[in-house]
């Protein structure tokens, strides 16, 4: 990053957003200006030599010191912890005109925060990027040369989104454990980003052979997997899919299987859990979550029952001060604009509760309807359940389970181990009976508005049959 243009234009205040303050203050270029850095333990230090020039530990005194200089750039670390002080705010207001006239600039370096509105307009926010591929290759090369290990491009790709410190330690751990630069070791270390944030959680992917049916959805994902492979940069990459359907038909399971198809980690983002009680906290948390996802890259992001997470968007201004609406707006903008290699997989049971702007053309790459399983799909689900939990449901029962969802067949398999098959079957009332009208309405809605995730069940006359009666 080069600040020369901002300094020549007379910018008196900059806020450099970064989680690498030391690397930022060491590498940012400012040719022609005297450069210093300040922290509350060492005072004012000359950037190039590391020599302490002023034993000024008080943040207010550091702000005043800058006003006595000419053509000087002062980086201040962890200053966001002090800037809420009324004395600091007042002194910045007093000094702005002096800094501008003398060619000085106060550059705060730290994480993304909301500055006090009294001084926010004086500071221009800049984003300090994380290490590039070239910089990560250099780190690998320097580590590998000492032990005779070559650079591994897949490990470099896996490290994108890590800080310089994180990538260097992850590469070193890989050398210790595997005697090479291993993508899997790097990815495991990278998962710490998600765990540290506390905003999301990892879920284990599910092998695709554990999902009965849904052949059209599997084919869609399998065909588009190549868009994320090296050499296919020219292909458009899918960003988001929306799975709508009847509860228990395998929407969430499909999200877990998508991670297996792409061989990516699975991150669950719970919108409702991001909502905080403090003013502005919810908006900050969802911005932090999407920024973490962007930095992580190459992941399937699973949002379950998204209509509940964004429930009340239309009345948000009256019920929660606009918090849900602001979160919804940020999420839509991020979904549209992100260039990170992530695939968002959202599920919904009630399409009527989703705001219209969520469903407009181009928002999702595809909208899939997940119906109750067909006869062949029920046979697959029965076989999967028999193998997984050692149940003993005859394959012929697939015809008797017409209208049953995958979740209901799974429950039948579990209960049959204790109660016997027939008794377990008598005790389960499928949703196709209890909410028959709602399901039929959803099926009719999807006929002309969504792709089918399931294969079409056909009769001998080659015509689709109605499954719910």
C-alpha positions as CSV (number, residue, x, y, z in Angstrom):
1,X,0.0,0.0,0.0
2,X,1.3,3.5,-0.9
3,X,0.0,6.6,0.9
4,X,1.8,9.2,-1.3
5,X,-1.3,10.3,-3.2
6,X,-3.3,10.9,0.1
7,X,-0.4,12.7,1.7
8,X,0.2,14.9,-1.4
9,X,-3.6,15.7,-1.4
10,X,-3.3,16.9,2.2
11,X,-5.3,14.2,4.0
12,X,-4.9,14.9,7.7
13,X,-6.4,11.6,9.0
14,X,-6.4,8.0,7.7
15,X,-7.9,4.9,9.3
16,X,-6.1,1.8,8.0
17,X,-8.3,-1.2,8.7
18,X,-6.2,-4.3,9.3
19,X,-5.6,-7.2,11.7
20,X,-1.9,-6.9,11.0
21,X,-0.9,-3.6,12.5
22,X,2.8,-4.4,12.8
23,X,3.1,-5.6,9.2
24,X,1.1,-2.6,8.0
25,X,3.3,0.0,9.7
26,X,6.4,-1.7,8.5
27,X,5.5,-2.1,4.8
28,X,3.2,0.9,3.9
29,X,5.1,3.3,1.7
30,X,5.2,7.1,2.2
31,X,8.1,8.4,0.2
32,X,9.1,12.0,1.0
33,X,7.5,12.1,4.4
34,X,9.0,11.6,7.8
35,X,7.5,8.4,9.2
36,X,7.0,7.5,12.8
37,X,4.9,5.1,14.8
38,X,3.5,5.4,18.3
39,X,2.2,2.9,20.8
40,X,1.4,3.4,24.5
41,X,4.4,1.3,25.7
42,X,7.3,2.7,23.6
43,X,6.2,6.2,22.7
44,X,7.2,7.7,19.3
45,X,9.6,5.6,17.3
46,X,11.3,6.4,14.0
47,X,9.9,3.9,11.5
48,X,13.0,3.1,9.6
49,X,15.6,2.8,12.4
50,X,13.3,1.8,15.3
51,X,14.9,4.5,17.4
52,X,12.7,6.1,20.1
53,X,12.6,9.8,19.4
54,X,10.1,10.9,22.1
55,X,9.2,9.2,25.3
56,X,5.6,10.1,24.8
57,X,3.3,7.3,26.2
58,X,0.2,9.4,26.7
59,X,-2.1,9.3,23.6
60,X,-3.2,12.9,24.0
61,X,0.5,14.0,24.1
62,X,1.1,12.0,20.9
63,X,-1.7,13.9,19.1
64,X,-0.2,17.2,20.3
65,X,3.3,16.2,19.2
66,X,2.2,15.7,15.6
67,X,1.0,19.3,15.5
68,X,4.6,20.5,16.1
69,X,6.0,18.7,13.0
70,X,6.1,19.3,9.3
71,X,5.5,16.7,6.5
72,X,5.2,14.0,9.0
73,X,3.2,10.7,9.0
74,X,2.5,9.2,12.4
75,X,1.1,5.7,12.6
76,X,-0.7,5.0,15.9
77,X,-1.5,1.5,17.1
78,X,-4.5,0.5,19.2
79,X,-5.7,4.1,19.2
80,X,-9.3,3.0,18.8
81,X,-9.2,2.2,22.5
82,X,-8.4,5.9,23.3
83,X,-10.3,7.9,20.7
84,X,-13.6,7.7,22.6
85,X,-12.1,10.1,25.2
86,X,-13.5,13.6,25.1
87,X,-10.0,15.0,25.4
88,X,-8.7,13.1,22.4
89,X,-11.8,14.0,20.4
90,X,-11.4,17.7,21.2
91,X,-7.6,17.7,20.5
92,X,-8.1,16.0,17.1
93,X,-10.7,18.7,16.2
94,X,-8.2,21.4,17.3
95,X,-5.3,19.8,15.4
96,X,-6.9,18.9,12.0
97,X,-6.4,22.4,10.5
98,X,-2.8,22.5,11.8
99,X,-2.0,19.0,10.3
100,X,-3.5,19.9,7.0
101,X,-1.5,23.2,6.8
102,X,1.8,21.5,7.8
103,X,1.5,18.4,5.7
104,X,1.1,16.1,8.6
105,X,-1.2,13.0,8.9
106,X,-2.4,10.9,11.7
107,X,-2.8,7.3,10.5
108,X,-4.7,5.0,12.9
109,X,-4.0,1.3,12.3
110,X,-6.3,-1.3,13.7
111,X,-9.4,-3.5,13.2
112,X,-12.6,-2.2,11.7
113,X,-14.4,0.0,14.2
114,X,-16.9,2.8,14.2
115,X,-15.2,6.1,15.0
116,X,-16.9,8.7,17.1
117,X,-19.1,10.8,14.9
118,X,-17.4,14.0,16.1
119,X,-14.2,13.1,14.3
120,X,-15.3,10.3,11.8
121,X,-15.5,12.7,8.9
122,X,-11.8,13.7,9.3
123,X,-10.6,10.1,8.6
124,X,-10.6,8.3,5.3
125,X,-10.8,4.5,5.8
126,X,-8.4,2.3,3.8
127,X,-8.2,-1.4,3.8
128,X,-4.8,-3.1,4.1
129,X,-4.9,-6.3,2.2
130,X,-3.7,-9.7,3.5
131,X,-0.7,-11.3,2.0
132,X,-1.0,-12.0,-1.8
133,X,-0.1,-15.3,-3.5
134,X,3.3,-13.9,-4.4
135,X,4.0,-13.0,-0.7
136,X,2.8,-16.4,0.4
137,X,5.1,-18.1,-2.1
138,X,8.0,-16.0,-0.8
139,X,7.3,-17.2,2.8
140,X,7.1,-20.8,1.6
141,X,10.3,-20.5,-0.4
142,X,12.2,-19.0,2.5
143,X,11.0,-21.8,4.9
144,X,11.5,-24.5,2.3
145,X,15.0,-23.6,1.3
146,X,16.4,-24.5,4.7
147,X,15.0,-28.0,4.5
148,X,15.0,-28.7,0.8
149,X,11.2,-28.5,0.2
150,X,9.7,-27.0,-2.9
151,X,6.8,-24.5,-2.9
152,X,3.4,-26.2,-3.2
153,X,0.9,-24.1,-5.1
154,X,-2.2,-25.9,-3.6
155,X,-0.9,-25.0,-0.1
156,X,-0.4,-21.4,-1.2
157,X,-4.0,-21.3,-2.4
158,X,-5.2,-22.8,0.9
159,X,-3.3,-20.1,2.9
160,X,-5.0,-17.2,1.1
161,X,-6.9,-15.2,3.7
162,X,-4.3,-15.8,6.5
163,X,-2.1,-13.1,8.0
164,X,1.6,-13.2,7.4
165,X,2.1,-14.6,10.9
166,X,-0.7,-17.2,10.6
167,X,0.6,-18.4,7.2
168,X,4.2,-18.7,8.3
169,X,3.3,-20.7,11.4
170,X,0.9,-22.9,9.4
171,X,3.6,-23.6,6.8
172,X,6.1,-24.4,9.5
173,X,3.6,-26.8,11.2
174,X,3.1,-28.5,7.9
175,X,6.8,-29.0,7.5
176,X,7.0,-30.5,11.0
177,X,4.1,-32.8,10.6
178,X,4.3,-33.8,6.9
179,X,7.8,-32.9,5.9
180,X,6.2,-30.9,3.1
181,X,3.7,-28.1,2.5
182,X,0.4,-29.8,2.9
183,X,-2.9,-28.3,1.9
184,X,-4.9,-30.2,4.5
185,X,-2.7,-29.0,7.4
186,X,-3.0,-25.4,6.2
187,X,-6.8,-25.7,5.9
188,X,-7.1,-27.1,9.4
189,X,-5.1,-24.1,10.7
190,X,-7.2,-21.8,8.6
191,X,-10.3,-23.1,10.3
192,X,-9.2,-21.2,13.4
193,X,-10.4,-18.1,11.7
194,X,-14.0,-19.3,11.9
195,X,-13.6,-20.7,15.4
196,X,-12.1,-17.5,16.8
197,X,-14.8,-15.3,15.3
198,X,-17.4,-17.1,17.4
199,X,-20.0,-16.1,14.8
200,X,-20.1,-19.4,12.8
201,X,-19.4,-23.0,13.2
202,X,-18.0,-25.9,11.2
203,X,-20.1,-28.9,10.4
204,X,-18.8,-32.2,9.0
205,X,-19.7,-32.7,5.3
206,X,-21.9,-35.7,4.5
207,X,-20.8,-38.2,1.7
208,X,-23.0,-37.7,-1.3
209,X,-23.9,-41.5,-1.3
210,X,-25.6,-40.8,2.0
211,X,-28.2,-38.7,0.3
212,X,-31.0,-40.7,-1.3
213,X,-32.3,-39.3,-4.6
214,X,-32.1,-35.6,-5.5
215,X,-30.3,-36.5,-8.7
216,X,-30.9,-33.3,-10.5
217,X,-29.4,-31.2,-7.7
218,X,-26.4,-33.6,-7.5
219,X,-25.9,-33.3,-11.2
220,X,-26.0,-29.5,-11.1
221,X,-23.4,-29.4,-8.4
222,X,-21.2,-32.0,-10.1
223,X,-21.3,-30.1,-13.4
224,X,-20.3,-26.8,-11.9
225,X,-17.5,-28.1,-9.7
226,X,-15.2,-27.7,-12.7
227,X,-15.7,-23.9,-12.5
228,X,-13.6,-23.8,-9.4
229,X,-10.8,-25.9,-10.8
230,X,-7.5,-24.4,-11.9
231,X,-7.5,-23.5,-15.6
232,X,-11.2,-22.8,-15.7
233,X,-11.1,-19.2,-14.5
234,X,-13.1,-18.2,-17.6
235,X,-16.1,-20.2,-16.4
236,X,-18.8,-18.4,-14.4
237,X,-18.7,-19.6,-10.8
238,X,-22.0,-20.2,-9.0
239,X,-22.4,-18.0,-5.9
240,X,-25.6,-19.1,-4.2
241,X,-28.4,-21.7,-4.4
242,X,-31.7,-21.7,-2.6
243,X,-33.4,-24.9,-1.7
244,X,-37.1,-24.7,-1.0
245,X,-39.3,-27.5,0.0
246,X,-41.2,-29.6,2.4
247,X,-39.6,-30.1,5.9
248,X,-37.6,-33.3,6.2
249,X,-37.0,-33.8,2.5
250,X,-33.2,-33.5,2.7
251,X,-32.5,-29.8,2.1
252,X,-30.0,-29.4,4.9
253,X,-28.5,-32.8,4.1
254,X,-28.0,-31.6,0.6
255,X,-26.0,-28.6,1.8
256,X,-23.8,-30.9,3.7
257,X,-23.4,-33.2,0.7
258,X,-22.5,-30.1,-1.5
259,X,-19.4,-29.7,0.7
260,X,-18.4,-33.3,-0.1
261,X,-19.0,-32.8,-3.8
262,X,-16.8,-29.7,-3.9
263,X,-14.3,-31.1,-1.3
264,X,-14.7,-27.9,0.7
265,X,-15.2,-27.1,4.4
266,X,-18.8,-26.6,5.5
267,X,-19.6,-23.4,7.5
268,X,-23.0,-22.9,9.1
269,X,-24.0,-19.3,9.4
270,X,-27.0,-18.7,11.8
271,X,-28.4,-15.3,11.1
272,X,-30.6,-15.3,14.2
273,X,-27.6,-16.0,16.4
274,X,-25.8,-12.9,15.0
275,X,-28.4,-10.6,16.4
276,X,-27.2,-8.7,19.5
277,X,-28.9,-6.5,22.1
278,X,-26.7,-3.5,21.7
279,X,-27.3,-0.8,19.1
280,X,-25.3,-1.5,16.0
281,X,-24.0,-4.9,17.3
282,X,-26.0,-7.0,14.9
283,X,-24.9,-5.1,11.9
284,X,-21.3,-5.2,13.0
285,X,-21.5,-9.0,13.6
286,X,-22.9,-9.8,10.2
287,X,-20.3,-7.6,8.5
288,X,-17.6,-9.4,10.5
289,X,-19.0,-12.8,9.6
290,X,-19.1,-12.0,5.8
291,X,-15.6,-10.5,6.0
292,X,-14.3,-13.7,7.7
293,X,-16.0,-15.9,5.0
294,X,-14.4,-13.8,2.3
295,X,-11.0,-14.2,3.9
296,X,-11.5,-17.9,4.4
297,X,-12.6,-18.6,0.8
298,X,-13.4,-22.0,-0.8
299,X,-16.2,-23.0,1.5
300,X,-19.8,-24.0,1.4
301,X,-21.8,-21.5,3.5
302,X,-25.0,-23.1,4.9
303,X,-27.9,-20.9,6.0
304,X,-30.7,-23.1,7.3
305,X,-34.3,-21.9,7.3
306,X,-33.3,-18.5,6.1
307,X,-36.9,-17.2,6.2
308,X,-36.8,-17.4,10.0
309,X,-33.4,-15.6,10.2
310,X,-34.7,-12.7,8.2
311,X,-38.3,-12.8,9.6
312,X,-39.9,-9.4,10.0
313,X,-37.8,-7.6,7.5
314,X,-40.7,-5.5,6.3
315,X,-41.7,-4.4,9.8
316,X,-38.1,-4.1,11.0
317,X,-38.3,-0.3,11.3
318,X,-41.2,-0.6,13.8
319,X,-40.2,-3.7,15.7
320,X,-36.4,-3.6,16.1
321,X,-35.3,-0.2,15.0
322,X,-34.4,-1.4,11.5
323,X,-31.8,-4.0,12.7
324,X,-33.1,-6.9,10.7
325,X,-33.6,-4.8,7.6
326,X,-30.0,-3.5,7.9
327,X,-28.6,-7.1,8.3
328,X,-30.7,-8.2,5.3
329,X,-29.5,-5.3,3.2
330,X,-25.8,-6.1,4.0
331,X,-26.3,-9.8,3.3
332,X,-27.9,-9.1,-0.1
333,X,-25.1,-6.7,-1.1
334,X,-22.4,-9.1,0.0
335,X,-24.2,-12.0,-1.8
336,X,-24.2,-9.9,-5.0
337,X,-20.8,-8.4,-4.8
338,X,-18.5,-10.9,-3.2
339,X,-15.7,-12.3,-5.5
340,X,-14.5,-14.9,-3.0
341,X,-14.8,-18.6,-4.1
342,X,-17.7,-19.5,-1.8
343,X,-21.0,-21.2,-2.5
344,X,-23.9,-20.1,-0.3
345,X,-26.5,-22.8,0.2
346,X,-29.7,-21.5,1.8
347,X,-32.8,-23.5,2.7
348,X,-36.4,-22.4,3.3
349,X,-39.6,-24.2,4.2
350,X,-42.0,-21.4,3.6
351,X,-41.3,-19.4,0.5
352,X,-44.1,-17.0,1.3
353,X,-42.1,-15.5,4.2
354,X,-39.1,-14.5,2.1
355,X,-39.1,-10.8,0.9
356,X,-39.6,-10.4,-2.9
357,X,-36.1,-8.8,-3.4
358,X,-34.6,-12.0,-2.0
359,X,-36.0,-14.0,-5.0
360,X,-35.5,-11.6,-7.8
361,X,-33.6,-12.9,-10.9
362,X,-29.9,-13.0,-10.5
363,X,-29.9,-13.1,-6.7
364,X,-29.5,-16.9,-6.7
365,X,-27.9,-18.9,-9.5
366,X,-30.6,-21.5,-9.1
367,X,-33.8,-22.1,-7.0
368,X,-34.4,-25.8,-6.4
369,X,-37.7,-27.3,-5.1
370,X,-37.1,-30.4,-3.0
371,X,-40.2,-32.6,-3.1
372,X,-41.1,-35.7,-1.2
373,X,-39.1,-38.6,-2.5
374,X,-40.1,-40.7,-5.4
375,X,-40.5,-44.5,-5.3
376,X,-36.9,-45.0,-6.5
377,X,-35.6,-42.4,-4.0
378,X,-37.5,-44.0,-1.1
379,X,-35.9,-47.3,-2.1
380,X,-32.5,-45.6,-1.9
381,X,-33.3,-44.0,1.5
382,X,-34.4,-47.3,2.9
383,X,-31.2,-49.0,1.8
384,X,-29.1,-46.1,3.3
385,X,-31.0,-46.4,6.6
386,X,-30.6,-50.2,6.7
387,X,-26.9,-49.9,6.2
388,X,-26.3,-47.0,8.5
389,X,-28.2,-48.2,11.7
390,X,-28.6,-51.9,10.9
391,X,-32.4,-51.6,10.4
392,X,-34.3,-54.2,8.4
393,X,-37.0,-52.4,6.4
394,X,-37.9,-54.5,3.3
395,X,-37.4,-52.7,0.0
396,X,-41.0,-53.5,-0.9
397,X,-42.1,-51.0,1.8
398,X,-41.1,-48.2,-0.5
399,X,-44.5,-48.4,-2.1
400,X,-46.3,-48.3,1.3
401,X,-44.3,-45.2,2.3
402,X,-45.7,-43.0,-0.5
403,X,-45.7,-39.4,0.6
404,X,-43.2,-40.0,3.5
405,X,-40.2,-37.7,3.7
406,X,-36.6,-38.8,4.1
407,X,-36.6,-37.7,7.8
408,X,-39.8,-39.7,8.5
409,X,-38.3,-42.8,6.9
410,X,-35.2,-42.3,9.0
411,X,-37.4,-42.1,12.2
412,X,-39.2,-45.2,11.1
413,X,-36.0,-47.1,10.8
414,X,-34.9,-46.0,14.3
415,X,-38.2,-46.7,15.9
416,X,-38.4,-50.1,14.2
417,X,-35.3,-51.3,16.2
418,X,-37.3,-50.9,19.4
419,X,-41.0,-51.2,18.5
420,X,-41.0,-53.4,15.5
421,X,-41.6,-52.2,11.9
422,X,-45.4,-52.3,11.8
423,X,-45.9,-50.6,15.2
424,X,-43.3,-47.9,14.4
425,X,-45.1,-47.3,11.1
426,X,-48.5,-47.0,12.9
427,X,-47.1,-44.4,15.3
428,X,-45.8,-42.0,12.6
429,X,-48.2,-39.6,10.8
430,X,-46.4,-38.2,7.8
431,X,-46.6,-34.4,7.0
432,X,-48.2,-35.3,3.7
433,X,-51.3,-36.0,5.7
434,X,-51.2,-33.4,8.4
435,X,-50.4,-30.4,6.1
436,X,-51.6,-31.9,2.8
437,X,-53.0,-28.5,1.6
438,X,-49.9,-26.6,2.3
439,X,-47.7,-29.2,0.5
440,X,-49.9,-29.3,-2.5
441,X,-49.8,-25.5,-2.7
442,X,-46.0,-25.5,-2.5
443,X,-45.8,-28.2,-5.2
444,X,-48.1,-26.1,-7.5
445,X,-46.0,-22.9,-6.8
446,X,-42.8,-24.7,-7.7
447,X,-44.1,-26.2,-10.9
448,X,-43.3,-23.0,-12.9
449,X,-40.9,-21.2,-10.5
450,X,-38.2,-23.6,-9.5
451,X,-36.0,-26.4,-10.8
452,X,-36.7,-29.8,-9.5
453,X,-34.1,-31.3,-7.2
454,X,-35.7,-34.7,-7.5
455,X,-36.1,-36.9,-10.6
456,X,-39.7,-37.0,-11.9
457,X,-41.6,-40.0,-10.9
458,X,-43.3,-41.4,-14.0
459,X,-46.0,-44.0,-14.8
460,X,-45.9,-46.6,-17.5
461,X,-47.6,-44.0,-19.8
462,X,-44.6,-41.7,-19.2
463,X,-46.7,-39.1,-17.3
464,X,-45.9,-37.6,-13.9
465,X,-48.0,-39.0,-11.1
466,X,-49.3,-37.2,-8.1
467,X,-47.7,-38.6,-5.0
468,X,-49.7,-37.0,-2.2
469,X,-53.3,-38.1,-1.9
